[in-house]
Amino acid sequence: MQLNPKTFEPNLDLTEYVKRYWTLDGEKENTPLKNTIVPDGTMKLIFHYGDTYKHHSQGGEITILPNCFLIGQLTKPYVIEPTGITGSFVVQFKPNGFLPFTTIPIKEMENTAIPLDKLFGEKGKKLGEQILNANATPTRIQIVETFLFKELSNKKTIDNIVKSTVETIFNTNGQFSVNEFSTSKNISRRQLSRKFSSVIGLSPKQLAKTIRIQATLKTLLNKEQASLTDLAYENEYFDQAHFIKDFKEFTGLTPKEFYGEDLKMSLIFDSKN
């Protein structure tokens, strides 16, 4: 695969919100015909300075994605296909990082591509034009960080309990008990889930399942293909059946079907961690 992925760190003053920037460049013939994007618990601003991508819905409908858009929280596999040359600049937010930048409820953006003009109005349209017209990644980063800093002048404070929950889920690779955590923080499970969903767009249980699957995919990527029983055991699933059920929910395929090009494309950036 002759794709050229690169990752970049955000300004220190944005690290509370932005996980990283990344770019992907490549010719169509070097890009898989279809690529399954697996939920990873983050929202992303995507700018295609190359050609656009198609989205294949689970119902079989095909739509052309905008050049510039936000992809909301994914709760199911998202299948895309290049229409030509790949040239993409992406702002990947932390799970709780996009809230200060939107007036649209996070939950309403789930599994949806939102054009920048709908998200930010005229200033979103201008941002997209500036990014697409820029001729280098450092320039694109400077443009988007100027925009984000300006938007943060009206920022909402990120809820500390939500931030703590996210950190715990990531630190345990999704091995997370909502009941135990809510008890330790002296907050009801229902209240915690309501706060979490309004900030992130997912429940704590959904995010934990997402991060757990991501950890399993990295195991597949970085090791020789293990047996499903070993994978389920290593990632602390109750049994192989529960593991396969969760895996298919997030990827649309069984572990054996998914292993190969789909896996490597979906984790092309995480493999650099």
Secondary structure, 3 states (H helix, E strand, C coil): CCCEEEEECCCHHHCCCEEEEEEEEECHHHCCCCEEECCCCCCEEEEECCCCEEEECCCCCEEECCCEEEECCCCCCEEEEECCCEEEEEEEECCCCCHHHCCCCHHHHCCCEEEHHHHHCHHHHHHHHHHHHCCCHHHHHHHHHHHHHHHHHHCCCCCHHHHHHHHHHHHCCCCCCHHHHHHHCCCCHHHHHHHHHHHHCCCHHHHHHHHHHHHHHHHHHHCCCCCHHHHHHHCCCCCHHHHHHHHHHHHCCCHHHHCCHHHHHHCCCHHHC
